[in-house]
């Protein structure tokens, strides 16, 4: 039992050392990132700025989703084909 406890303790200690190394690496990367951004300015938006905004529509549709002229067959021809198909199917059904 003591052996399992000591092994577990050393494993946890090893994990702690590995994590501390990654924290040091992250700190170095963050320091480099902040050094790159040192000369740049950031835009701060306050509540007063948001009150002064002109509100517009949330959604605006510029073009229709499809063009009626791009259909392969006019709707009348499609309806005629459907009725001809229905007549043929009804005749076959009556034969049975």
Jmol script that loads the backbone (N, CA, C; Angstrom):
load data "model"
ATOM      1  N   UNK A   1       0.824  -1.192   0.000  1.00  0.00           N
ATOM      2  CA  UNK A   1       0.000   0.000   0.000  1.00  0.00           C
ATOM      3  C   UNK A   1       0.869   1.257   0.000  1.00  0.00           C
ATOM      4  N   UNK A   2       1.934   1.224   0.795  1.00  0.00           N
ATOM      5  CA  UNK A   2       2.832   2.378   0.854  1.00  0.00           C
ATOM      6  C   UNK A   2       3.495   2.606  -0.502  1.00  0.00           C
ATOM      7  N   UNK A   3       3.761   1.515  -1.183  1.00  0.00           N
ATOM      8  CA  UNK A   3       4.410   1.613  -2.488  1.00  0.00           C
ATOM      9  C   UNK A   3       3.505   2.346  -3.493  1.00  0.00           C
ATOM     10  N   UNK A   4       2.214   2.032  -3.487  1.00  0.00           N
ATOM     11  CA  UNK A   4       1.259   2.671  -4.393  1.00  0.00           C
ATOM     12  C   UNK A   4       1.138   4.161  -4.069  1.00  0.00           C
ATOM     13  N   UNK A   5       1.119   4.489  -2.795  1.00  0.00           N
ATOM     14  CA  UNK A   5       1.004   5.894  -2.387  1.00  0.00           C
ATOM     15  C   UNK A   5       2.239   6.674  -2.810  1.00  0.00           C
ATOM     16  N   UNK A   6       3.423   6.113  -2.639  1.00  0.00           N
ATOM     17  CA  UNK A   6       4.645   6.836  -3.016  1.00  0.00           C
ATOM     18  C   UNK A   6       4.737   7.008  -4.537  1.00  0.00           C
ATOM     19  N   UNK A   7       4.349   5.980  -5.276  1.00  0.00           N
ATOM     20  CA  UNK A   7       4.376   6.090  -6.741  1.00  0.00           C
ATOM     21  C   UNK A   7       3.389   7.167  -7.200  1.00  0.00           C
ATOM     22  N   UNK A   8       2.209   7.168  -6.623  1.00  0.00           N
ATOM     23  CA  UNK A   8       1.208   8.182  -6.967  1.00  0.00           C
ATOM     24  C   UNK A   8       1.714   9.579  -6.631  1.00  0.00           C
ATOM     25  N   UNK A   9       2.356   9.722  -5.483  1.00  0.00           N
ATOM     26  CA  UNK A   9       2.889  11.022  -5.076  1.00  0.00           C
ATOM     27  C   UNK A   9       3.947  11.509  -6.064  1.00  0.00           C
ATOM     28  N   UNK A  10       4.860  10.630  -6.453  1.00  0.00           N
ATOM     29  CA  UNK A  10       5.910  11.031  -7.388  1.00  0.00           C
ATOM     30  C   UNK A  10       5.342  11.347  -8.783  1.00  0.00           C
ATOM     31  N   UNK A  11       4.333  10.609  -9.197  1.00  0.00           N
ATOM     32  CA  UNK A  11       3.693  10.916 -10.477  1.00  0.00           C
ATOM     33  C   UNK A  11       3.032  12.296 -10.445  1.00  0.00           C
ATOM     34  N   UNK A  12       2.367  12.607  -9.343  1.00  0.00           N
ATOM     35  CA  UNK A  12       1.735  13.922  -9.217  1.00  0.00           C
ATOM     36  C   UNK A  12       2.783  15.028  -9.181  1.00  0.00           C
ATOM     37  N   UNK A  13       3.894  14.766  -8.536  1.00  0.00           N
ATOM     38  CA  UNK A  13       4.979  15.738  -8.478  1.00  0.00           C
ATOM     39  C   UNK A  13       5.567  15.953  -9.869  1.00  0.00           C
ATOM     40  N   UNK A  14       5.725  14.884 -10.630  1.00  0.00           N
ATOM     41  CA  UNK A  14       6.243  14.978 -11.990  1.00  0.00           C
ATOM     42  C   UNK A  14       5.289  15.778 -12.883  1.00  0.00           C
ATOM     43  N   UNK A  15       4.001  15.525 -12.766  1.00  0.00           N
ATOM     44  CA  UNK A  15       3.008  16.266 -13.536  1.00  0.00           C
ATOM     45  C   UNK A  15       3.069  17.744 -13.181  1.00  0.00           C
ATOM     46  N   UNK A  16       3.279  18.053 -11.923  1.00  0.00           N
ATOM     47  CA  UNK A  16       3.376  19.441 -11.481  1.00  0.00           C
ATOM     48  C   UNK A  16       4.565  20.135 -12.143  1.00  0.00           C
ATOM     49  N   UNK A  17       5.698  19.472 -12.227  1.00  0.00           N
ATOM     50  CA  UNK A  17       6.872  20.067 -12.867  1.00  0.00           C
ATOM     51  C   UNK A  17       6.635  20.272 -14.368  1.00  0.00           C
ATOM     52  N   UNK A  18       5.985  19.317 -15.011  1.00  0.00           N
ATOM     53  CA  UNK A  18       5.700  19.448 -16.438  1.00  0.00           C
ATOM     54  C   UNK A  18       4.739  20.601 -16.714  1.00  0.00           C
ATOM     55  N   UNK A  19       3.758  20.762 -15.876  1.00  0.00           N
ATOM     56  CA  UNK A  19       2.804  21.861 -16.051  1.00  0.00           C
ATOM     57  C   UNK A  19       3.470  23.205 -15.825  1.00  0.00           C
ATOM     58  N   UNK A  20       4.372  23.284 -14.865  1.00  0.00           N
ATOM     59  CA  UNK A  20       5.027  24.560 -14.595  1.00  0.00           C
ATOM     60  C   UNK A  20       5.890  24.974 -15.780  1.00  0.00           C
ATOM     61  N   UNK A  21       6.477  24.031 -16.486  1.00  0.00           N
ATOM     62  CA  UNK A  21       7.262  24.370 -17.664  1.00  0.00           C
ATOM     63  C   UNK A  21       6.359  24.936 -18.759  1.00  0.00           C
ATOM     64  N   UNK A  22       5.197  24.386 -18.929  1.00  0.00           N
ATOM     65  CA  UNK A  22       4.311  24.893 -19.962  1.00  0.00           C
ATOM     66  C   UNK A  22       3.792  26.284 -19.599  1.00  0.00           C
ATOM     67  N   UNK A  23       3.611  26.575 -18.310  1.00  0.00           N
ATOM     68  CA  UNK A  23       3.174  27.903 -17.893  1.00  0.00           C
ATOM     69  C   UNK A  23       4.254  28.924 -18.201  1.00  0.00           C
ATOM     70  N   UNK A  24       5.509  28.557 -18.009  1.00  0.00           N
ATOM     71  CA  UNK A  24       6.614  29.465 -18.319  1.00  0.00           C
ATOM     72  C   UNK A  24       6.644  29.751 -19.819  1.00  0.00           C
ATOM     73  N   UNK A  25       6.453  28.727 -20.622  1.00  0.00           N
ATOM     74  CA  UNK A  25       6.429  28.915 -22.072  1.00  0.00           C
ATOM     75  C   UNK A  25       5.266  29.816 -22.490  1.00  0.00           C
ATOM     76  N   UNK A  26       4.114  29.616 -21.880  1.00  0.00           N
ATOM     77  CA  UNK A  26       2.968  30.460 -22.191  1.00  0.00           C
ATOM     78  C   UNK A  26       3.217  31.908 -21.794  1.00  0.00           C
ATOM     79  N   UNK A  27       3.877  32.119 -20.681  1.00  0.00           N
ATOM     80  CA  UNK A  27       4.184  33.484 -20.246  1.00  0.00           C
ATOM     81  C   UNK A  27       5.120  34.168 -21.236  1.00  0.00           C
ATOM     82  N   UNK A  28       6.082  33.436 -21.758  1.00  0.00           N
ATOM     83  CA  UNK A  28       6.998  34.014 -22.749  1.00  0.00           C
ATOM     84  C   UNK A  28       6.250  34.378 -24.032  1.00  0.00           C
ATOM     85  N   UNK A  29       5.372  33.503 -24.473  1.00  0.00           N
ATOM     86  CA  UNK A  29       4.600  33.775 -25.685  1.00  0.00           C
ATOM     87  C   UNK A  29       3.694  34.993 -25.495  1.00  0.00           C
ATOM     88  N   UNK A  30       3.078  35.098 -24.333  1.00  0.00           N
ATOM     89  CA  UNK A  30       2.208  36.237 -24.058  1.00  0.00           C
ATOM     90  C   UNK A  30       3.005  37.533 -24.016  1.00  0.00           C
ATOM     91  N   UNK A  31       4.194  37.481 -23.459  1.00  0.00           N
ATOM     92  CA  UNK A  31       5.050  38.670 -23.410  1.00  0.00           C
ATOM     93  C   UNK A  31       5.436  39.102 -24.823  1.00  0.00           C
ATOM     94  N   UNK A  32       5.753  38.149 -25.694  1.00  0.00           N
ATOM     95  CA  UNK A  32       6.083  38.466 -27.085  1.00  0.00           C
ATOM     96  C   UNK A  32       4.872  39.049 -27.817  1.00  0.00           C
ATOM     97  N   UNK A  33       3.704  38.493 -27.566  1.00  0.00           N
ATOM     98  CA  UNK A  33       2.489  38.987 -28.214  1.00  0.00           C
ATOM     99  C   UNK A  33       2.195  40.425 -27.799  1.00  0.00           C
ATOM    100  N   UNK A  34       2.349  40.713 -26.519  1.00  0.00           N
ATOM    101  CA  UNK A  34       2.104  42.074 -26.037  1.00  0.00           C
ATOM    102  C   UNK A  34       3.145  43.049 -26.568  1.00  0.00           C
ATOM    103  N   UNK A  35       4.370  42.575 -26.759  1.00  0.00           N
ATOM    104  CA  UNK A  35       5.409  43.449 -27.310  1.00  0.00           C
ATOM    105  C   UNK A  35       5.078  43.813 -28.761  1.00  0.00           C
ATOM    106  N   UNK A  36       4.512  42.880 -29.515  1.00  0.00           N
ATOM    107  CA  UNK A  36       4.125  43.156 -30.901  1.00  0.00           C
ATOM    108  C   UNK A  36       2.986  44.172 -30.967  1.00  0.00           C
ATOM    109  N   UNK A  37       2.077  44.128 -30.002  1.00  0.00           N
ATOM    110  CA  UNK A  37       0.910  45.003 -30.009  1.00  0.00           C
ATOM    111  C   UNK A  37       1.159  46.346 -29.322  1.00  0.00           C
ATOM    112  N   UNK A  38       2.364  46.591 -28.877  1.00  0.00           N
ATOM    113  CA  UNK A  38       2.643  47.783 -28.081  1.00  0.00           C
ATOM    114  C   UNK A  38       2.361  49.073 -28.848  1.00  0.00           C
ATOM    115  N   UNK A  39       2.673  49.161 -30.118  1.00  0.00           N
ATOM    116  CA  UNK A  39       2.480  50.384 -30.881  1.00  0.00           C
ATOM    117  C   UNK A  39       1.075  50.562 -31.429  1.00  0.00           C
ATOM    118  N   UNK A  40       0.261  49.537 -31.404  1.00  0.00           N
ATOM    119  CA  UNK A  40      -1.078  49.602 -31.991  1.00  0.00           C
ATOM    120  C   UNK A  40      -2.076  50.169 -30.981  1.00  0.00           C
ATOM    121  N   UNK A  41      -3.080  50.857 -31.524  1.00  0.00           N
ATOM    122  CA  UNK A  41      -4.129  51.388 -30.664  1.00  0.00           C
ATOM    123  C   UNK A  41      -5.382  50.538 -30.822  1.00  0.00           C
ATOM    124  N   UNK A  42      -6.148  50.481 -29.770  1.00  0.00           N
ATOM    125  CA  UNK A  42      -7.383  49.708 -29.786  1.00  0.00           C
ATOM    126  C   UNK A  42      -8.568  50.658 -29.716  1.00  0.00           C
ATOM    127  N   UNK A  43      -9.655  50.289 -30.352  1.00  0.00           N
ATOM    128  CA  UNK A  43     -10.875  51.088 -30.319  1.00  0.00           C
ATOM    129  C   UNK A  43     -11.725  50.602 -29.152  1.00  0.00           C
ATOM    130  N   UNK A  44     -12.108  51.540 -28.300  1.00  0.00           N
ATOM    131  CA  UNK A  44     -12.943  51.211 -27.154  1.00  0.00           C
ATOM    132  C   UNK A  44     -14.339  51.743 -27.425  1.00  0.00           C
ATOM    133  N   UNK A  45     -15.326  50.878 -27.385  1.00  0.00           N
ATOM    134  CA  UNK A  45     -16.713  51.260 -27.627  1.00  0.00           C
ATOM    135  C   UNK A  45     -17.415  51.346 -26.279  1.00  0.00           C
ATOM    136  N   UNK A  46     -17.990  52.511 -26.005  1.00  0.00           N
ATOM    137  CA  UNK A  46     -18.688  52.710 -24.732  1.00  0.00           C
ATOM    138  C   UNK A  46     -20.193  52.658 -24.954  1.00  0.00           C
ATOM    139  N   UNK A  47     -20.943  52.666 -23.861  1.00  0.00           N
ATOM    140  CA  UNK A  47     -22.403  52.664 -23.956  1.00  0.00           C
ATOM    141  C   UNK A  47     -22.908  53.927 -24.643  1.00  0.00           C
ATOM    142  N   UNK A  48     -22.245  55.065 -24.418  1.00  0.00           N
ATOM    143  CA  UNK A  48     -22.654  56.312 -25.073  1.00  0.00           C
ATOM    144  C   UNK A  48     -22.507  56.199 -26.584  1.00  0.00           C
ATOM    145  N   UNK A  49     -21.457  55.538 -27.045  1.00  0.00           N
ATOM    146  CA  UNK A  49     -21.278  55.340 -28.484  1.00  0.00           C
ATOM    147  C   UNK A  49     -22.406  54.489 -29.062  1.00  0.00           C
ATOM    148  N   UNK A  50     -22.825  53.493 -28.324  1.00  0.00           N
ATOM    149  CA  UNK A  50     -23.888  52.608 -28.802  1.00  0.00           C
ATOM    150  C   UNK A  50     -25.238  53.314 -28.838  1.00  0.00           C
ATOM    151  N   UNK A  51     -25.471  54.240 -27.920  1.00  0.00           N
ATOM    152  CA  UNK A  51     -26.739  54.978 -27.920  1.00  0.00           C
ATOM    153  C   UNK A  51     -26.852  55.878 -29.142  1.00  0.00           C
ATOM    154  N   UNK A  52     -25.729  56.381 -29.627  1.00  0.00           N
ATOM    155  CA  UNK A  52     -25.743  57.319 -30.743  1.00  0.00           C
ATOM    156  C   UNK A  52     -25.822  56.638 -32.106  1.00  0.00           C
ATOM    157  N   UNK A  53     -25.754  55.334 -32.147  1.00  0.00           N
ATOM    158  CA  UNK A  53     -25.818  54.623 -33.426  1.00  0.00           C
ATOM    159  C   UNK A  53     -27.221  54.693 -34.019  1.00  0.00           C
ATOM    160  N   UNK A  54     -27.280  54.825 -35.331  1.00  0.00           N
ATOM    161  CA  UNK A  54     -28.559  54.791 -36.025  1.00  0.00           C
ATOM    162  C   UNK A  54     -28.915  53.330 -36.289  1.00  0.00           C
ATOM    163  N   UNK A  55     -30.078  52.959 -35.877  1.00  0.00           N
ATOM    164  CA  UNK A  55     -30.482  51.562 -36.034  1.00  0.00           C
ATOM    165  C   UNK A  55     -31.035  51.329 -37.426  1.00  0.00           C
ATOM    166  N   UNK A  56     -30.656  50.212 -37.991  1.00  0.00           N
ATOM    167  CA  UNK A  56     -31.131  49.834 -39.317  1.00  0.00           C
ATOM    168  C   UNK A  56     -31.842  48.506 -39.250  1.00  0.00           C
ATOM    169  N   UNK A  57     -32.351  48.052 -40.370  1.00  0.00           N
ATOM    170  CA  UNK A  57     -33.023  46.752 -40.368  1.00  0.00           C
ATOM    171  C   UNK A  57     -32.022  45.629 -40.095  1.00  0.00           C
ATOM    172  N   UNK A  58     -32.479  44.631 -39.386  1.00  0.00           N
ATOM    173  CA  UNK A  58     -31.610  43.509 -39.049  1.00  0.00           C
ATOM    174  C   UNK A  58     -31.337  42.634 -40.263  1.00  0.00           C
ATOM    175  N   UNK A  59     -32.277  42.615 -41.206  1.00  0.00           N
ATOM    176  CA  UNK A  59     -32.141  41.762 -42.378  1.00  0.00           C
ATOM    177  C   UNK A  59     -32.628  42.524 -43.597  1.00  0.00           C
ATOM    178  N   UNK A  60     -31.822  42.520 -44.638  1.00  0.00           N
ATOM    179  CA  UNK A  60     -32.250  43.152 -45.882  1.00  0.00           C
ATOM    180  C   UNK A  60     -31.987  42.185 -47.030  1.00  0.00           C
ATOM    181  N   UNK A  61     -32.997  41.992 -47.871  1.00  0.00           N
ATOM    182  CA  UNK A  61     -32.892  41.074 -49.000  1.00  0.00           C
ATOM    183  C   UNK A  61     -32.668  41.903 -50.250  1.00  0.00           C
ATOM    184  N   UNK A  62     -31.578  41.635 -50.930  1.00  0.00           N
ATOM    185  CA  UNK A  62     -31.217  42.398 -52.114  1.00  0.00           C
ATOM    186  C   UNK A  62     -31.800  41.763 -53.367  1.00  0.00           C
ATOM    187  N   UNK A  63     -31.643  40.453 -53.520  1.00  0.00           N
ATOM    188  CA  UNK A  63     -32.107  39.735 -54.705  1.00  0.00           C
ATOM    189  C   UNK A  63     -33.056  38.625 -54.284  1.00  0.00           C
ATOM    190  N   UNK A  64     -33.961  38.225 -55.177  1.00  0.00           N
ATOM    191  CA  UNK A  64     -34.784  37.066 -54.847  1.00  0.00           C
ATOM    192  C   UNK A  64     -33.915  35.804 -54.796  1.00  0.00           C
ATOM    193  N   UNK A  65     -34.412  34.801 -54.126  1.00  0.00           N
ATOM    194  CA  UNK A  65     -33.636  33.574 -53.956  1.00  0.00           C
ATOM    195  C   UNK A  65     -33.404  32.855 -55.279  1.00  0.00           C
ATOM    196  N   UNK A  66     -34.338  32.965 -56.232  1.00  0.00           N
ATOM    197  CA  UNK A  66     -34.162  32.342 -57.539  1.00  0.00           C
ATOM    198  C   UNK A  66     -34.783  33.241 -58.594  1.00  0.00           C
ATOM    199  N   UNK A  67     -34.377  33.022 -59.804  1.00  0.00           N
ATOM    200  CA  UNK A  67     -34.898  33.791 -60.928  1.00  0.00           C
ATOM    201  C   UNK A  67     -35.969  32.956 -61.622  1.00  0.00           C
ATOM    202  N   UNK A  68     -37.140  33.527 -61.811  1.00  0.00           N
ATOM    203  CA  UNK A  68     -38.234  32.779 -62.437  1.00  0.00           C
ATOM    204  C   UNK A  68     -37.907  32.392 -63.872  1.00  0.00           C
ATOM    205  N   UNK A  69     -37.090  33.169 -64.559  1.00  0.00           N
ATOM    206  CA  UNK A  69     -36.735  32.866 -65.949  1.00  0.00           C
ATOM    207  C   UNK A  69     -35.753  31.705 -66.057  1.00  0.00           C
ATOM    208  N   UNK A  70     -35.114  31.352 -64.950  1.00  0.00           N
ATOM    209  CA  UNK A  70     -34.112  30.291 -65.013  1.00  0.00           C
ATOM    210  C   UNK A  70     -34.715  28.897 -64.871  1.00  0.00           C
ATOM    211  N   UNK A  71     -36.023  28.797 -64.665  1.00  0.00           N
ATOM    212  CA  UNK A  71     -36.652  27.484 -64.564  1.00  0.00           C
ATOM    213  C   UNK A  71     -36.564  26.780 -65.909  1.00  0.00           C
ATOM    214  N   UNK A  72     -36.380  25.468 -65.886  1.00  0.00           N
ATOM    215  CA  UNK A  72     -36.215  24.728 -67.134  1.00  0.00           C
ATOM    216  C   UNK A  72     -37.509  24.683 -67.952  1.00  0.00           C
ATOM    217  N   UNK A  73     -38.637  24.507 -67.302  1.00  0.00           N
ATOM    218  CA  UNK A  73     -39.922  24.466 -67.997  1.00  0.00           C
ATOM    219  C   UNK A  73     -40.868  25.467 -67.337  1.00  0.00           C
ATOM    220  N   UNK A  74     -41.700  26.102 -68.127  1.00  0.00           N
ATOM    221  CA  UNK A  74     -42.714  26.958 -67.510  1.00  0.00           C
ATOM    222  C   UNK A  74     -43.646  26.122 -66.644  1.00  0.00           C
ATOM    223  N   UNK A  75     -44.258  26.753 -65.687  1.00  0.00           N
ATOM    224  CA  UNK A  75     -45.113  26.039 -64.741  1.00  0.00           C
ATOM    225  C   UNK A  75     -46.278  25.368 -65.456  1.00  0.00           C
ATOM    226  N   UNK A  76     -46.815  25.999 -66.507  1.00  0.00           N
ATOM    227  CA  UNK A  76     -47.945  25.410 -67.226  1.00  0.00           C
ATOM    228  C   UNK A  76     -47.554  24.076 -67.860  1.00  0.00           C
ATOM    229  N   UNK A  77     -46.353  24.011 -68.443  1.00  0.00           N
ATOM    230  CA  UNK A  77     -45.909  22.755 -69.061  1.00  0.00           C
ATOM    231  C   UNK A  77     -45.712  21.674 -68.007  1.00  0.00           C
ATOM    232  N   UNK A  78     -45.204  22.054 -66.861  1.00  0.00           N
ATOM    233  CA  UNK A  78     -45.005  21.074 -65.788  1.00  0.00           C
ATOM    234  C   UNK A  78     -46.355  20.535 -65.336  1.00  0.00           C
ATOM    235  N   UNK A  79     -47.357  21.413 -65.204  1.00  0.00           N
ATOM    236  CA  UNK A  79     -48.686  20.972 -64.791  1.00  0.00           C
ATOM    237  C   UNK A  79     -49.306  20.058 -65.837  1.00  0.00           C
ATOM    238  N   UNK A  80     -49.094  20.358 -67.126  1.00  0.00           N
ATOM    239  CA  UNK A  80     -49.630  19.505 -68.187  1.00  0.00           C
ATOM    240  C   UNK A  80     -48.971  18.135 -68.154  1.00  0.00           C
ATOM    241  N   UNK A  81     -47.667  18.100 -67.909  1.00  0.00           N
ATOM    242  CA  UNK A  81     -46.983  16.808 -67.817  1.00  0.00           C
ATOM    243  C   UNK A  81     -47.520  16.014 -66.640  1.00  0.00           C
ATOM    244  N   UNK A  82     -47.763  16.698 -65.517  1.00  0.00           N
ATOM    245  CA  UNK A  82     -48.294  15.998 -64.348  1.00  0.00           C
ATOM    246  C   UNK A  82     -49.677  15.427 -64.636  1.00  0.00           C
ATOM    247  N   UNK A  83     -50.524  16.184 -65.318  1.00  0.00           N
ATOM    248  CA  UNK A  83     -51.864  15.666 -65.607  1.00  0.00           C
ATOM    249  C   UNK A  83     -51.799  14.515 -66.600  1.00  0.00           C
ATOM    250  N   UNK A  84     -50.935  14.597 -67.615  1.00  0.00           N
ATOM    251  CA  UNK A  84     -50.788  13.497 -68.571  1.00  0.00           C
ATOM    252  C   UNK A  84     -50.277  12.251 -67.852  1.00  0.00           C
ATOM    253  N   UNK A  85     -49.364  12.438 -66.947  1.00  0.00           N
ATOM    254  CA  UNK A  85     -48.834  11.316 -66.167  1.00  0.00           C
ATOM    255  C   UNK A  85     -49.933  10.721 -65.296  1.00  0.00           C
ATOM    256  N   UNK A  86     -50.745  11.567 -64.707  1.00  0.00           N
ATOM    257  CA  UNK A  86     -51.825  11.084 -63.852  1.00  0.00           C
ATOM    258  C   UNK A  86     -52.862  10.309 -64.662  1.00  0.00           C
ATOM    259  N   UNK A  87     -53.187  10.774 -65.860  1.00  0.00           N
ATOM    260  CA  UNK A  87     -54.151  10.075 -66.721  1.00  0.00           C
ATOM    261  C   UNK A  87     -53.613   8.701 -67.089  1.00  0.00           C
ATOM    262  N   UNK A  88     -52.347   8.624 -67.448  1.00  0.00           N
ATOM    263  CA  UNK A  88     -51.736   7.346 -67.812  1.00  0.00           C
ATOM    264  C   UNK A  88     -51.761   6.379 -66.629  1.00  0.00           C
ATOM    265  N   UNK A  89     -51.440   6.888 -65.435  1.00  0.00           N
ATOM    266  CA  UNK A  89     -51.452   6.029 -64.253  1.00  0.00           C
ATOM    267  C   UNK A  89     -52.870   5.550 -63.921  1.00  0.00           C
ATOM    268  N   UNK A  90     -53.848   6.430 -64.080  1.00  0.00           N
ATOM    269  CA  UNK A  90     -55.234   6.039 -63.808  1.00  0.00           C
ATOM    270  C   UNK A  90     -55.712   4.977 -64.790  1.00  0.00           C
ATOM    271  N   UNK A  91     -55.327   5.091 -66.068  1.00  0.00           N
ATOM    272  CA  UNK A  91     -55.707   4.085 -67.063  1.00  0.00           C
ATOM    273  C   UNK A  91     -55.088   2.738 -66.721  1.00  0.00           C
ATOM    274  N   UNK A  92     -53.818   2.752 -66.315  1.00  0.00           N
ATOM    275  CA  UNK A  92     -53.166   1.498 -65.922  1.00  0.00           C
ATOM    276  C   UNK A  92     -53.836   0.906 -64.687  1.00  0.00           C
ATOM    277  N   UNK A  93     -54.280   1.747 -63.786  1.00  0.00           N
ATOM    278  CA  UNK A  93     -54.926   1.277 -62.570  1.00  0.00           C
ATOM    279  C   UNK A  93     -56.279   0.629 -62.883  1.00  0.00           C
ATOM    280  N   UNK A  94     -56.989   1.224 -63.836  1.00  0.00           N
ATOM    281  CA  UNK A  94     -58.298   0.680 -64.210  1.00  0.00           C
ATOM    282  C   UNK A  94     -58.163  -0.677 -64.894  1.00  0.00           C
ATOM    283  N   UNK A  95     -57.059  -0.890 -65.603  1.00  0.00           N
ATOM    284  CA  UNK A  95     -56.836  -2.170 -66.276  1.00  0.00           C
ATOM    285  C   UNK A  95     -56.633  -3.294 -65.268  1.00  0.00           C
ATOM    286  N   UNK A  96     -56.090  -2.970 -64.129  1.00  0.00           N
ATOM    287  CA  UNK A  96     -55.843  -4.005 -63.124  1.00  0.00           C
ATOM    288  C   UNK A  96     -57.141  -4.424 -62.531  1.00  0.00           C
TER     289      UNK A  96
END
end "model"
wireframe off; spacefill off
backbone 0.3
color backbone group
